[in-house]
Amino acid sequence: MELRQLEYFVAVAQERHFTRAAQRMMVSQSGLSASVRALERELGAPLFVRTTRSVELTGAGEALLVEATRTLAGARAAREAVAEVQGLLRGSLAVGIEQCVTVDIGALLARFRARHTNVEVRLRQAGSAVLTEDVAAGHLDIAFVTLPGPPPDGVRLLPLTRAPMVLLCDPSHPLARAPYAPWTRLADETFVDFHPDWGARRLTDAAFAARGTPRRVALEVNDVHMLIDLVRHGLGIAVVPQPIARKEQAASLCSVPVESTAREHWEVSVALPDRDRPSPAARELLSYVER
């Protein structure tokens, strides 16, 4: 049994899909499938139930996943310990980021790659709720998130920046020239908003709930530019972090301050595992971040 076989197995178990697992591991699907089949032959048990539409773990697969995850974590810790003693940085770095969190991730990773060519860097973009769960589960080493409220167990947050929430609307909207927008005034509006995994969406939902004010999210998106475009066409209004309202694409829209408490500000943080020290690669990347 080889570590690479376990890595391929864990990737398929997490993705529930051979093609996505192969893309994630940057190998051919045929090579990954052959490796998993060889592992099944060695263990004498099927690890997955394969159909044309899904891939599910068998009982043997569920048992192996627990031990495989632990084994891979131990092997990685061993490699990192030796590399750290030698003053080297090797292995991999898995990074997560939510869109538009005011972190120049391209420049950050380019600087890291230029100095540490032996580290394989992987990046995942998703909502902050998903990313923090991945950090807690050990799937990500570090993530840049916006998460109102406490993080999940196993994750600690290091604050980076804060910004107020603002109303983004078409210039013809009645509130476009108002000095500020009370939450209660927005109850009957049609909203464009992000998926509930996004930190900004969770913050807005919590603000309305705290005031007992209902609202209707008719248009739900997973892209900042799409949200701006929908508001620009008058299909709804949005409550967004101020940096999003300052984007060039939103120049024709009006930005109105929202009456909020200090706790209702959008905060960008670094999410790290809470159970132990970050990996050497994560610590190195963190040292490049201006706080």
N, C-alpha and C positions, 0 to 999 in steps of 0.2 A: 504494500500500500504506500503510495507516494503522496506528498503534500499537495502536489499539483492536482492529483485526482480528487482530493478532498476539497480543494478550492473550486474546482469545476462543479462538484456535487453541491456544495453550499450555494453557489451562484444559481444553479437550476432550482434548488429548493426555495430560494428567496424570490426569484423572478417568476417561478411557476411557468417557465417557458424556455425551451432550449435555444431558440434563436436569440432572444433577448439576453440570455446568459452568455452565449457565445460572443455577442457584441460587447457586452460588459467586460468579458475577459480578453477581448481582442484576439480571438482565435476563430478558426473555421467551425461551423456547426458540426460538420462530420467528425472533426478531431475531438471536439468536446463530447459528442455522443459516444464515440468509440471509447473514450476514457471512462465515462460513466458505466458503460456496459462491462468494461474490464473490471471495474470496481465491484459491480454486482456479481460477476463470476467469481471473483476472489472471495467475497463474503458469502456467496452461496444463497443470496436472497435478492429479490427485486426491490429496488429502492423507490421507484416511481410507478404510478399507474398512468399510462400514457393513452390519451385519446386524441382525436383530431382537433379537439377544441381546448383541451386543458391538460395540465401535468400536475398530479397530486402525489404527495408522499404516502408511501405505504407505512405500516407499523414499524417495519425495520428501518425505513428512511427517517421516520420521526426520531427513533432512538439514535441513529447515526448522526443526525443533524446536531443534537446536543453535544455529543463528544467531538464531532468534527470541528464545530465552532470553537470549543475549548482548546483543542489540539492546535488549530491554526493560530489562535491568539497566543498560546504558549510559544509556538515556533517563532512568531513575529517578535514577541518580547525578547526571546533569546538572541535573535539576530540584532535587534536594536541595542541590547545591552552590550554585546561585543563591539558593535560599530561605535557606540558612544565611548567606550574605553579607548578605542583606537583613534578617536577624534574624527571619525568618518560619519557620513550620513548616507544610509542606503535604505533599500526597502521600498515602501510605497506611502503615499499621502492621499487620503480620500477627503475631499473638501465638498461642503454643501453651501449653497447660497440661495436666498430668495431674491427674486428679481427686484432691481432698483433699491438696494439697501445702502446706497451711498458708499459702497466699498468698490474701488477700482480693481476688481478681481483679475482682470486681464494683466494689468501692470504688476500686481502682486505675485501672480503665478509665474509671469515671465522673469521677474527678478529672482524668484526662488529657483526656477529651472536653470537659469544661467549660472547659478552658484552650486547647484547640487544635481548634476547630470545623472547621477546614479539612482536618483529617487524617481519612481514611477508616480506621476501625478494623475489623479482622477477627480473629475468635477461633476457634481450633480446639482441641477437647479430644480427646486420644488418649493412648496409652501413651508413656512417655518414650523408648523406643527409636525409635519412629516420629517423634516430634517432633524429636529430635536429628538424624535423617537429613534431615528437612525444613529444619532450620536450615543444615545442611551444603550442601544443594542450592539454598539461596537462596529456598525457598518460605515460610519464616518468618523474621522479623527477630529475634525473641527468643522464648524458651520457658522455662517454669518446669518443671523436671524432677527426677526422682530416679533417678540413673543410677549404679549401683555399677560401679567399674572406670573405665578411661579412656574418654573420649568418642571418637566416630568422627573421622576426619581432617576438618579444616575447622571443628571446633567447639571452643570453649573454655568451661569451666565456672567460674562464680563462686559459691562456696558461700554459702548463706544461713543454714540452720538444720540441726541434727542431732537425732536422737531414737533411742532404743533400740527394738529389736523385742521384742514380747511375744506370749505365747500367749493367744489369745482362745477361751474355751470355755464350755460350759454349766456351771452350778453343780454339777451332778451328776457331772461328769467327775472321775476319780481325781486329776488334777493341779490341780483347781480351788483347793485350799487349800495347795498346795505353795509353799515359799519361792522356788523357781525351777524351770524346766523344761529339763533337758538335751536337746540335739538328739537324742542317741542314744535317749532314752526315747520319742521320737515316731515311731520307724520304722514301727510297725505301725498307726498311726492313719490314719483317713480325713480327707483335707484338703479344705477349701474354699479356693480361692486365685484370684488375679487372672490375667488373660491374660498370657502370657510377655512381652509388650511392656512391661508395667508394671515400674517400678523395684523395687517391693517384692517382686514375684514373683522377679525376677532375683536379688535379694539373698538371699532364702530358698533358692532353688535352689542358689546358690553355697555357702551355709553347709552345707547337707546334703551336697553333693558333696565339700566340703573334708574332711568327717569320714567319707566313705565310707558314709554312712547313706542307704539308699533310702527313698522315701516314695511315697504314692499320692495324687495329686490327682484326686479323683473328680468334683468340682464346680468348674467354671471360670467365672468371671463377669467382667464389665466394669463393675461398679458396686459402690461401697462399701456402700451400704445393702442391696443384695441379699446381699452376703457376710455382713453382720451378721445378716440375717434367717435365712439358712440355718443359721448357727451357733446362733442362738437356738432354732431348731426341732430342734436336736440332730442335724443331718445331717452334721456333721463339725466339726473344729476348724480354726483358722486361726492363722498367725503373721503379725502385722501391725505396722506402725509404731505406737508408743504413742499418737500423736494420734488415730488411728482408734479405738482401744480406749476413748478418753475421750469419744467422741461420745455424745450423748443416747440415740440408738437402741440403744447397747450397754450401757446402764446395768444391765440385768438379767444381764449376762454377767460372767464372772470374767476378770481380766487377770493373767497370771502372767509375771514376768520370764523371758526366755530367756537362758541362759548363752552370751554372745557376746563376741567380741573387739572392740576399738575400731574395727576396719575393717569390722565387720558392723553398724554403725549406719546407719540410714536418713538420707540427707542430701539436702536440697532445695537445688538450685542453679539459677542462671540460665544458660541455654545461649545463646551468642552466636557469630556467625561468627568464625572465627579468621583468615581470610585478609586482612581489612581492618577498619577502624573500623566499629562499628555505625552504622546509619542515624541521622540526627538525631532522628527520632521514637523509635527504640529507646533512644537515650541519654537522652532526656527521660523516658521511662517508667521507665527504670532509676533515674533520680535520685529517683523517688518511693518506691522500695523500701527498706525499712529493713533494714540488714544489720548 
